[in-house]
Amino acid sequence: MKLAHMKRSGLALTLLVPLMTFGLFGCGQSNATGVAADSNAVTRSKVAVHKAAEKHKLSNLDARPASKQTATVTVSKMSQSGVFPSRVPILEYHDTAYRPHWPWALNPGQFAQEMYFLKTHHFHTITLDQLYDAMKYHTPLPSRPVVITFDDGHVSNFTMAFPILRKYHFVATENMVTKAINRPGYLSAKDLLEMERSGVFEIESHTVDHPYLAKCSTSRIKYELTESKKILTKLLGRPVDFFAYPYGSYDARVIRAVQQAGYKMAVTSNWGYASTNFQGRYTLRRIGIHEGLSIHQFAKWLSPSLAPQKE
């Protein structure tokens, strides 16, 4: 059952999403060359993020020009039980099980430590449905809202992340590559149904093949968006309304196709807090979480949410 409906300016770093390890690759390139190219790109991206974080002291993750940035989250009270923040952090995870030489597979204990931080600092997890309603209709959100997303469909998100999320009564989104369903190392249809029916996870689309959509033909883009939606809708028995761009690859043509396919909102791999005021519903930013991220840096990246709220 579905839960109730409810570049960074001056630091133009787009965290590259890893090439899928089950042999899928982007439009117009060979798998052999793609793997090598992406491995080097991800490593360079990780190093760049660390350098940028140290240089700029990332306490503010807004997408506005530096001259207009503020150190606090602007919040207006909407009701006694909720708030409407102008920006919300969307965390971007991939594999929660450690794998050497892959920066998107977390260190042992890292995910548990980060979830413990969210719980003890009074963050409240929300679904993409809730975020959509807040951004479109100004529906109130709980204090310190945060969205937790996982891309690709790694089996560790069922075996490791799922129990931790359930322990803290958190909710999350799994953006699933449909061709990976039932493949070794990835979620099975049974896993996805159990995750969804638990009320902990919502399952959303991450295409069929995980290609670089901006490099694809118009017909291929349409296929990737509509077929993945169709497959997940049939499996889950409910509409699939949200989308995550593989590799963070999109352009104006891809955004139009996402809208035409009937998705209500889409998330990118552009780094920062999500804000429809500055990004729009189809290009929302996320905070990519990688292997080796210290809890101190994790806290710094979420510091805008920890700042005193303005009445």
C-alpha positions as a Markdown table, in Angstrom:
| # | Residue | x | y | z |
|---|---|---|---|---|
| 1 | Met | 0.0 | 0.0 | 0.0 |
| 2 | Lys | 1.4 | 3.4 | -1.0 |
| 3 | Leu | 2.0 | 5.9 | 1.8 |
| 4 | Ala | -0.6 | 8.7 | 2.1 |
| 5 | His | -0.3 | 11.3 | -0.6 |
| 6 | Met | 0.3 | 14.0 | 0.8 |
| 7 | Lys | 25.6 | 24.1 | -10.7 |
| 8 | Arg | 25.2 | 24.6 | -6.9 |
| 9 | Ser | 26.2 | 28.3 | -7.7 |
| 10 | Gly | 29.9 | 28.9 | -7.4 |
| 11 | Leu | 30.4 | 25.2 | -6.7 |
| 12 | Ala | 29.1 | 23.6 | -9.8 |
| 13 | Leu | 29.8 | 20.0 | -8.9 |
| 14 | Thr | 27.5 | 17.3 | -10.2 |
| 15 | Leu | 28.1 | 14.0 | -8.4 |
| 16 | Leu | 28.2 | 11.4 | -11.0 |
| 17 | Val | 26.0 | 8.3 | -10.4 |
| 18 | Pro | 28.0 | 5.1 | -10.9 |
| 19 | Leu | 27.7 | 2.9 | -13.9 |
| 20 | Met | 25.6 | -0.1 | -13.1 |
| 21 | Thr | 27.5 | -3.3 | -12.4 |
| 22 | Phe | 25.0 | -5.6 | -14.0 |
| 23 | Gly | 26.2 | -4.6 | -17.5 |
| 24 | Leu | 23.8 | -1.9 | -18.6 |
| 25 | Phe | 25.3 | 1.2 | -20.2 |
| 26 | Gly | 24.3 | 4.5 | -21.7 |
| 27 | Cys | 23.1 | 5.5 | -25.2 |
| 28 | Gly | 25.7 | 5.7 | -27.9 |
| 29 | Gln | 28.7 | 4.2 | -26.0 |
| 30 | Ser | 30.2 | 0.8 | -25.5 |
| 31 | Asn | 30.1 | -1.0 | -22.1 |
| 32 | Ala | 33.9 | -1.6 | -22.1 |
| 33 | Thr | 34.8 | 2.1 | -22.6 |
| 34 | Gly | 32.0 | 3.2 | -20.3 |
| 35 | Val | 33.1 | 1.3 | -17.3 |
| 36 | Ala | 36.7 | 2.7 | -17.4 |
| 37 | Ala | 35.5 | 6.3 | -18.1 |
| 38 | Asp | 32.9 | 6.2 | -15.3 |
| 39 | Ser | 35.3 | 4.7 | -12.7 |
| 40 | Asn | 37.8 | 7.6 | -13.3 |
| 41 | Ala | 35.0 | 10.2 | -13.3 |
| 42 | Val | 33.5 | 9.0 | -10.0 |
| 43 | Thr | 36.9 | 9.1 | -8.3 |
| 44 | Arg | 37.6 | 12.6 | -9.6 |
| 45 | Ser | 34.1 | 13.7 | -8.5 |
| 46 | Lys | 34.7 | 12.3 | -4.9 |
| 47 | Val | 38.0 | 14.1 | -4.6 |
| 48 | Ala | 36.4 | 17.3 | -5.9 |
| 49 | Val | 33.6 | 17.2 | -3.3 |
| 50 | His | 36.1 | 16.8 | -0.4 |
| 51 | Lys | 38.1 | 19.8 | -1.7 |
| 52 | Ala | 35.1 | 21.9 | -2.2 |
| 53 | Ala | 33.7 | 21.1 | 1.2 |
| 54 | Glu | 36.9 | 22.0 | 2.9 |
| 55 | Lys | 37.4 | 25.2 | 0.9 |
| 56 | His | 33.8 | 26.5 | 1.2 |
| 57 | Lys | 32.8 | 25.1 | 4.6 |
| 58 | Leu | 29.5 | 23.8 | 3.3 |
| 59 | Ser | 27.1 | 25.0 | 5.9 |
| 60 | Asn | 24.8 | 26.5 | 3.3 |
| 61 | Leu | 23.6 | 24.3 | 0.4 |
| 62 | Asp | 21.3 | 26.6 | -1.4 |
| 63 | Ala | 21.3 | 27.0 | -5.2 |
| 64 | Arg | 20.9 | 30.8 | -5.1 |
| 65 | Pro | 23.8 | 33.1 | -6.0 |
| 66 | Ala | 26.3 | 33.5 | -3.2 |
| 67 | Ser | 25.3 | 37.2 | -2.7 |
| 68 | Lys | 21.8 | 36.1 | -1.7 |
| 69 | Gln | 22.7 | 33.1 | 0.4 |
| 70 | Thr | 21.7 | 32.9 | 4.0 |
| 71 | Ala | 22.9 | 30.6 | 6.8 |
| 72 | Thr | 19.4 | 29.6 | 8.0 |
| 73 | Val | 16.4 | 27.8 | 6.6 |
| 74 | Thr | 13.6 | 30.1 | 6.0 |
| 75 | Val | 10.5 | 28.6 | 7.6 |
| 76 | Ser | 6.9 | 30.0 | 7.9 |
| 77 | Lys | 4.6 | 28.4 | 10.4 |
| 78 | Met | 1.6 | 26.8 | 8.6 |
| 79 | Ser | -0.1 | 25.1 | 11.5 |
| 80 | Gln | 0.5 | 24.0 | 15.0 |
| 81 | Ser | 1.6 | 20.6 | 13.8 |
| 82 | Gly | 3.8 | 21.5 | 10.8 |
| 83 | Val | 6.0 | 23.9 | 9.0 |
| 84 | Phe | 6.7 | 24.8 | 5.4 |
| 85 | Pro | 10.4 | 25.0 | 4.7 |
| 86 | Ser | 11.7 | 26.7 | 1.6 |
| 87 | Arg | 14.4 | 24.0 | 1.2 |
| 88 | Val | 14.5 | 20.3 | 2.1 |
| 89 | Pro | 17.5 | 17.9 | 2.0 |
| 90 | Ile | 17.1 | 14.8 | -0.1 |
| 91 | Leu | 19.8 | 12.3 | 0.7 |
| 92 | Glu | 21.1 | 10.2 | -2.2 |
| 93 | Tyr | 22.3 | 6.7 | -1.3 |
| 94 | His | 23.2 | 3.7 | -3.5 |
| 95 | Asp | 24.7 | 0.6 | -2.0 |
| 96 | Thr | 24.8 | 0.4 | 1.9 |
| 97 | Ala | 27.1 | -2.7 | 1.9 |
| 98 | Tyr | 30.8 | -2.0 | 1.7 |
| 99 | Arg | 32.6 | -2.8 | -1.6 |
| 100 | Pro | 36.3 | -1.8 | -2.1 |
| 101 | His | 37.2 | 0.7 | -4.8 |
| 102 | Trp | 33.6 | 2.0 | -5.2 |
| 103 | Pro | 32.9 | 5.3 | -3.5 |
| 104 | Trp | 29.1 | 4.8 | -3.6 |
| 105 | Ala | 29.2 | 1.7 | -1.4 |
| 106 | Leu | 29.3 | 2.8 | 2.3 |
| 107 | Asn | 31.8 | 1.9 | 4.9 |
| 108 | Pro | 30.7 | -0.7 | 7.5 |
| 109 | Gly | 28.4 | 1.0 | 10.0 |
| 110 | Gln | 28.3 | 4.3 | 8.1 |
| 111 | Phe | 24.6 | 4.1 | 7.2 |
| 112 | Ala | 23.6 | 3.1 | 10.8 |
| 113 | Gln | 25.6 | 6.0 | 12.2 |
| 114 | Glu | 24.0 | 8.5 | 9.8 |
| 115 | Met | 20.5 | 7.3 | 10.6 |
| 116 | Tyr | 21.2 | 7.5 | 14.3 |
| 117 | Phe | 22.3 | 11.1 | 13.8 |
| 118 | Leu | 19.1 | 11.9 | 12.0 |
| 119 | Lys | 17.0 | 10.3 | 14.8 |
| 120 | Thr | 18.9 | 12.0 | 17.7 |
| 121 | His | 18.8 | 15.4 | 16.0 |
| 122 | His | 15.1 | 15.2 | 15.6 |
| 123 | Phe | 14.9 | 15.0 | 11.8 |
| 124 | His | 11.6 | 13.7 | 10.4 |
| 125 | Thr | 11.7 | 11.6 | 7.3 |
| 126 | Ile | 9.1 | 12.3 | 4.6 |
| 127 | Thr | 8.1 | 10.7 | 1.3 |
| 128 | Leu | 8.4 | 12.3 | -2.1 |
| 129 | Asp | 4.6 | 12.4 | -2.1 |
| 130 | Gln | 4.7 | 14.6 | 1.0 |
| 131 | Leu | 7.5 | 16.8 | -0.5 |
| 132 | Tyr | 5.5 | 17.2 | -3.7 |
| 133 | Asp | 2.3 | 18.3 | -1.8 |
| 134 | Ala | 4.4 | 20.7 | 0.3 |
| 135 | Met | 6.0 | 22.3 | -2.8 |
| 136 | Lys | 2.9 | 22.4 | -4.9 |
| 137 | Tyr | 0.1 | 23.0 | -2.3 |
| 138 | His | 2.1 | 24.3 | 0.7 |
| 139 | Thr | 1.0 | 21.3 | 2.7 |
| 140 | Pro | 2.7 | 21.6 | 6.1 |
| 141 | Leu | 5.6 | 19.3 | 6.9 |
| 142 | Pro | 7.0 | 18.1 | 10.2 |
| 143 | Ser | 10.0 | 19.9 | 11.7 |
| 144 | Arg | 13.4 | 19.2 | 10.2 |
| 145 | Pro | 12.0 | 17.2 | 7.2 |
| 146 | Val | 14.4 | 15.0 | 5.2 |
| 147 | Val | 13.9 | 12.7 | 2.3 |
| 148 | Ile | 16.0 | 9.5 | 2.1 |
| 149 | Thr | 16.5 | 8.0 | -1.4 |
| 150 | Phe | 18.3 | 5.0 | -2.7 |
| 151 | Asp | 19.2 | 4.6 | -6.4 |
| 152 | Asp | 19.5 | 1.4 | -8.6 |
| 153 | Gly | 18.0 | -1.2 | -6.3 |
| 154 | His | 21.0 | -2.9 | -4.6 |
| 155 | Val | 20.0 | -5.8 | -2.4 |
| 156 | Ser | 21.8 | -4.3 | 0.6 |
| 157 | Asn | 19.0 | -1.8 | 0.8 |
| 158 | Phe | 16.7 | -4.7 | 1.8 |
| 159 | Thr | 19.1 | -6.7 | 3.9 |
| 160 | Met | 20.9 | -3.8 | 5.7 |
| 161 | Ala | 19.1 | -0.4 | 5.3 |
| 162 | Phe | 15.5 | -1.7 | 5.6 |
| 163 | Pro | 15.9 | -3.0 | 9.2 |
| 164 | Ile | 17.6 | 0.2 | 10.3 |
| 165 | Leu | 14.9 | 2.4 | 8.8 |
| 166 | Arg | 12.2 | 0.3 | 10.3 |
| 167 | Lys | 13.9 | 0.5 | 13.8 |
| 168 | Tyr | 13.7 | 4.3 | 13.7 |
| 169 | His | 10.2 | 4.4 | 12.0 |
| 170 | Phe | 11.8 | 6.2 | 9.0 |
| 171 | Val | 10.4 | 6.2 | 5.5 |
| 172 | Ala | 12.5 | 6.2 | 2.3 |
| 173 | Thr | 12.3 | 5.9 | -1.5 |
| 174 | Glu | 14.0 | 3.2 | -3.7 |
| 175 | Asn | 14.5 | 4.4 | -7.2 |
| 176 | Met | 14.6 | 1.0 | -9.1 |
| 177 | Val | 16.2 | 0.1 | -12.4 |
| 178 | Thr | 13.6 | -2.3 | -13.7 |
| 179 | Lys | 16.0 | -4.5 | -15.7 |
| 180 | Ala | 17.9 | -5.2 | -12.5 |
| 181 | Ile | 14.9 | -6.7 | -10.7 |
| 182 | Asn | 15.7 | -10.3 | -9.7 |
| 183 | Arg | 19.4 | -10.1 | -10.9 |
| 184 | Pro | 22.2 | -11.2 | -8.5 |
| 185 | Gly | 23.1 | -8.3 | -6.1 |
| 186 | Tyr | 19.9 | -6.5 | -6.8 |
| 187 | Leu | 16.4 | -6.4 | -5.3 |
| 188 | Ser | 13.9 | -9.1 | -6.3 |
| 189 | Ala | 10.2 | -8.5 | -7.0 |
| 190 | Lys | 9.5 | -10.2 | -3.7 |
| 191 | Asp | 11.9 | -7.8 | -1.9 |
| 192 | Leu | 10.3 | -4.8 | -3.5 |
| 193 | Leu | 6.8 | -5.8 | -2.6 |
| 194 | Glu | 7.8 | -6.5 | 1.0 |
| 195 | Met | 9.5 | -3.1 | 1.2 |
| 196 | Glu | 6.6 | -1.3 | -0.2 |
| 197 | Arg | 3.9 | -3.1 | 1.8 |
| 198 | Ser | 5.8 | -2.4 | 5.1 |
| 199 | Gly | 5.1 | 1.3 | 4.8 |
| 200 | Val | 8.8 | 2.0 | 5.1 |
| 201 | Phe | 9.6 | 2.3 | 1.4 |
| 202 | Glu | 8.0 | 3.7 | -1.7 |
| 203 | Ile | 9.4 | 2.3 | -5.0 |
| 204 | Glu | 9.8 | 4.7 | -7.8 |
| 205 | Ser | 11.4 | 4.7 | -11.3 |
| 206 | His | 15.1 | 4.9 | -12.3 |
| 207 | Thr | 14.5 | 3.8 | -16.0 |
| 208 | Val | 14.7 | 0.3 | -17.5 |
| 209 | Asp | 18.4 | 0.2 | -18.5 |
| 210 | His | 20.1 | 3.0 | -16.5 |
| 211 | Pro | 21.3 | 5.0 | -19.6 |
| 212 | Tyr | 22.6 | 8.5 | -20.0 |
| 213 | Leu | 19.3 | 9.9 | -21.1 |
| 214 | Ala | 20.7 | 13.2 | -22.4 |
| 215 | Lys | 22.6 | 11.0 | -25.0 |
| 216 | Cys | 19.6 | 8.9 | -26.0 |
| 217 | Ser | 17.3 | 9.3 | -29.0 |
| 218 | Thr | 13.8 | 10.7 | -28.3 |
| 219 | Ser | 12.2 | 7.3 | -28.8 |
| 220 | Arg | 14.7 | 5.6 | -26.4 |
| 221 | Ile | 14.0 | 8.3 | -23.8 |
| 222 | Lys | 10.3 | 7.7 | -24.1 |
| 223 | Tyr | 10.8 | 3.9 | -23.8 |
| 224 | Glu | 13.0 | 4.2 | -20.7 |
| 225 | Leu | 10.5 | 6.5 | -18.9 |
| 226 | Thr | 7.2 | 4.8 | -19.9 |
| 227 | Glu | 8.3 | 1.2 | -19.8 |
| 228 | Ser | 9.9 | 1.4 | -16.3 |
| 229 | Lys | 6.7 | 3.2 | -15.1 |
| 230 | Lys | 4.5 | 0.5 | -16.6 |
| 231 | Ile | 6.6 | -2.4 | -15.1 |
| 232 | Leu | 6.6 | -0.9 | -11.6 |
| 233 | Thr | 2.9 | 0.1 | -11.8 |
| 234 | Lys | 2.0 | -3.5 | -12.7 |
| 235 | Leu | 4.2 | -5.0 | -9.9 |
| 236 | Leu | 3.1 | -2.6 | -7.1 |
| 237 | Gly | -0.5 | -2.1 | -8.1 |
| 238 | Arg | -0.5 | 1.7 | -7.9 |
| 239 | Pro | 0.7 | 4.7 | -9.9 |
| 240 | Val | 4.5 | 5.4 | -10.0 |
| 241 | Asp | 4.8 | 9.2 | -9.8 |
| 242 | Phe | 8.5 | 10.0 | -9.2 |
| 243 | Phe | 11.7 | 9.7 | -11.2 |
| 244 | Ala | 15.5 | 9.8 | -10.6 |
| 245 | Tyr | 17.8 | 10.6 | -13.6 |
| 246 | Pro | 20.5 | 7.9 | -14.1 |
| 247 | Tyr | 24.0 | 9.5 | -13.7 |
| 248 | Gly | 22.1 | 12.7 | -13.2 |
| 249 | Ser | 22.0 | 13.0 | -17.0 |
| 250 | Tyr | 19.2 | 15.2 | -18.3 |
| 251 | Asp | 18.5 | 18.2 | -20.6 |
| 252 | Ala | 15.5 | 20.1 | -21.6 |
| 253 | Arg | 14.4 | 17.4 | -24.0 |
| 254 | Val | 14.6 | 14.8 | -21.2 |
| 255 | Ile | 12.7 | 17.0 | -18.7 |
| 256 | Arg | 9.8 | 17.4 | -21.2 |
| 257 | Ala | 9.7 | 13.6 | -21.7 |
| 258 | Val | 9.5 | 13.1 | -17.9 |
| 259 | Gln | 6.6 | 15.5 | -17.7 |
| 260 | Gln | 4.9 | 13.9 | -20.7 |
| 261 | Ala | 5.3 | 10.4 | -19.2 |
| 262 | Gly | 3.2 | 11.6 | -16.3 |
| 263 | Tyr | 5.8 | 11.9 | -13.5 |
| 264 | Lys | 4.9 | 14.5 | -10.9 |
| 265 | Met | 8.5 | 15.3 | -9.8 |
| 266 | Ala | 12.1 | 14.2 | -10.5 |
| 267 | Val | 15.4 | 14.3 | -8.6 |
| 268 | Thr | 18.8 | 14.9 | -10.0 |
| 269 | Ser | 22.4 | 14.2 | -8.8 |
| 270 | Asn | 23.1 | 18.0 | -8.7 |
| 271 | Trp | 24.4 | 18.6 | -5.2 |
| 272 | Gly | 22.5 | 20.7 | -2.6 |
| 273 | Tyr | 19.2 | 21.1 | -0.8 |
| 274 | Ala | 16.0 | 20.7 | -2.9 |
| 275 | Ser | 14.0 | 23.9 | -3.6 |
| 276 | Thr | 11.3 | 24.4 | -6.2 |
| 277 | Asn | 11.7 | 28.1 | -5.8 |
| 278 | Phe | 15.1 | 27.9 | -7.5 |
| 279 | Gln | 15.2 | 24.5 | -9.2 |
| 280 | Gly | 11.7 | 23.5 | -10.3 |
| 281 | Arg | 9.9 | 20.2 | -9.6 |
| 282 | Tyr | 11.8 | 18.2 | -12.3 |
| 283 | Thr | 15.3 | 19.2 | -11.4 |
| 284 | Leu | 15.5 | 18.9 | -7.6 |
| 285 | Arg | 18.9 | 18.6 | -6.1 |
| 286 | Arg | 20.1 | 15.9 | -3.7 |
| 287 | Ile | 23.0 | 15.4 | -1.3 |
| 288 | Gly | 25.0 | 12.5 | -2.5 |
| 289 | Ile | 26.3 | 10.3 | 0.4 |
| 290 | His | 29.6 | 8.4 | -0.4 |
| 291 | Glu | 31.9 | 6.0 | 1.2 |
| 292 | Gly | 34.1 | 7.4 | 3.9 |
| 293 | Leu | 32.0 | 10.5 | 4.7 |
| 294 | Ser | 32.7 | 11.4 | 8.3 |
| 295 | Ile | 29.8 | 12.0 | 10.6 |
| 296 | His | 31.2 | 15.5 | 11.2 |
| 297 | Gln | 30.9 | 16.3 | 7.5 |
| 298 | Phe | 27.5 | 14.7 | 7.3 |
| 299 | Ala | 26.3 | 17.0 | 10.1 |
| 300 | Lys | 27.9 | 20.0 | 8.4 |
| 301 | Trp | 26.0 | 19.3 | 5.1 |
| 302 | Leu | 22.8 | 19.2 | 7.1 |
| 303 | Ser | 23.5 | 22.2 | 9.2 |
| 304 | Pro | 20.9 | 24.5 | 7.4 |
| 305 | Ser | 18.2 | 22.3 | 8.9 |
| 306 | Leu | 19.8 | 22.5 | 12.4 |
| 307 | Ala | 19.8 | 26.3 | 12.4 |
| 308 | Pro | 17.3 | 28.1 | 14.5 |
| 309 | Gln | 13.9 | 28.4 | 12.7 |
| 310 | Lys | 12.5 | 31.8 | 11.9 |
| 311 | Glu | 9.0 | 32.4 | 13.1 |
